[in-house]
Amino acid sequence: RNLRVRRDLGEAYRCFEASASTGIAAACVNLARMLLTGVSGVVEANVTRGVELLKVAAQQSNGEAYRVLMELYATGKGVQRNTQLAKRFARLSMEAQTSRMSLTSAGLNPTSWMRSAKASNKNE
């Protein structure tokens, strides 16, 4: 069955903001993407905050956060251009992707495992 969901960037922003405030890496990355460019009628660009959120996600070994940080440091967008940091984040991004692929090929889904772990921690 095909469900149609109305696209609401304002609601997405509010959800990402709430989830990012608890430190959820994926929410930090999604909110950071919105902040890096801004979203018309929703939020002004705030690259400094976007980079801060990406660093929060990177501290949790989030491969997408590493990839976006690599791009920012490689190009100097919103941060001082730093090829050493760009290379470091590129390496970490590749390692995170390789690790995720290894888990998936072993029949493990790291995303569902992490959700289950968080849910059981809340129930304790």
Secondary structure, DSSP 4 states (H G I P E B T S, - for coil): --------HHHHHHHHHHHHTTT-HHHHHHHHHHHHH-BTTTB---HHHHHHHHHHHHTTT-HHHHHHHHHHHHHTSSS---HHHHHHHHHHHHHHHHHHHHHHHTT--HHHHHHHHHHHHHH-
